[in-house]
Amino acid sequence: MPPFCSSCGRHLEKNNLNKNICPACIKKRLNFDRAFSPCVYDGVIKKLIHEFKYKGKDNLGAALSKIMIDFIKEYNLPISYLDFIIPMPLHKTRLREREFNQAEILGIHIAKEFKKDLVSGALMRHRQTKTQTELKNNERFLNVADSFSITNPANLKGKNLLLIDDVLTTGATSSEAALTLKKAGAHAVFVLTLAN
């Protein structure tokens, strides 16, 4: 429900409306241009994401991505200006454990709906990091530093990108991924997650 923070996309409380940015984002510099999320990471959505991500229920991807698709349409997000959709990559070890990348499944449905190219191999997670859930806010940024690389920078030069993931918490992972994409020449990087 609007109004949203102009950086991380979280719902703004009435006392923050004049700033147009949430207190958390005032304290940190995030490398993506803007993040959007249709849901709060709580209750039923939290349970569904957990089932989807950790219990192997990849069939939930269609229903969960529909929430994201409806949000894009309802709030008229700038999808027509975007060149590629990029799912947040998993390290190969975690991908082997989970057997699928939840961000890629969400991205496939979104890319199909809006007739955009999904570029799965462009962004790679070359360094395995600790699970972010175990870490404090400042530790999360250090944990993901220099953990991404680009396979073919020429393909991203001057492009506007949409990075897809399931949850945005501190924004550390998305910010580091966006920094890597921008260093490779991307013009703008927006982030869309199911929940924040």
CORGIUR-V301599 format. One record per backbone hydrogen bond with DSSP energy under -1.0 kcal/mol. CO is the residue of the C=O (numbers start at 1). NH is the residue of the N-H. E is the energy in kcal/mol with one decimal. If there is no record, write none. Layout:
# CORGIUR-V301599
CO&NH&E / CO&NH&E
This chain:
# CORGIUR-V301599
3&12&-2.8 / 7&35&-2.1 / 10&5&-3.1 / 13&16&-1.9 / 14&17&-1.2 / 16&19&-1.4 / 16&20&-1.3 / 20&6&-2.3 / 22&26&-1.4 / 34&191&-2.5 / 36&193&-2.5 / 39&196&-1.7 / 40&42&-1.9 / 42&46&-1.4 / 43&47&-2.0 / 44&48&-2.8 / 45&49&-2.7 / 46&50&-2.1 / 47&51&-2.3 / 48&52&-2.8 / 49&53&-2.8 / 50&54&-2.6 / 51&55&-1.3 / 51&57&-1.6 / 56&58&-1.6 / 57&60&-1.9 / 58&61&-1.6 / 60&64&-2.5 / 61&65&-2.5 / 62&66&-1.4 / 63&67&-1.1 / 64&68&-1.2 / 65&69&-2.7 / 66&70&-2.7 / 67&71&-1.7 / 68&72&-2.3 / 69&73&-2.1 / 70&74&-2.9 / 71&75&-2.5 / 72&77&-1.9 / 77&79&-2.7 / 78&81&-1.2 / 79&82&-1.4 / 84&162&-2.1 / 85&119&-2.8 / 86&164&-2.4 / 91&95&-2.5 / 92&96&-1.9 / 93&97&-1.8 / 94&98&-2.6 / 95&99&-2.7 / 101&105&-1.9 / 102&106&-2.1 / 103&107&-2.5 / 104&108&-2.4 / 105&109&-1.5 / 106&110&-1.9 / 107&111&-3.0 / 108&112&-2.1 / 109&113&-2.2 / 110&114&-2.0 / 111&116&-2.5 / 117&85&-2.6 / 122&151&-2.1 / 124&149&-2.3 / 131&134&-1.3 / 132&135&-1.9 / 136&140&-1.8 / 137&141&-1.0 / 138&142&-1.3 / 139&143&-2.6 / 140&144&-1.5 / 144&147&-1.6 / 147&126&-1.0 / 147&127&-1.4 / 149&124&-3.1 / 152&155&-1.5 / 153&156&-1.5 / 156&159&-2.2 / 159&187&-2.4 / 159&188&-1.3 / 160&83&-2.9 / 160&84&-1.3 / 161&190&-2.9 / 162&86&-3.1 / 163&192&-2.8 / 164&88&-2.8 / 166&195&-1.9 / 171&175&-2.5 / 172&176&-2.2 / 173&177&-2.4 / 174&178&-2.5 / 175&179&-2.2 / 176&180&-2.0 / 177&181&-2.2 / 178&182&-2.6 / 179&183&-2.4 / 180&184&-1.1 / 181&186&-2.2 / 182&185&-1.6 / 185&158&-3.4 / 188&161&-3.1 / 189&33&-3.1 / 190&163&-3.4 / 191&36&-2.5 / 192&165&-1.8 / 194&39&-1.6 / 195&168&-2.2
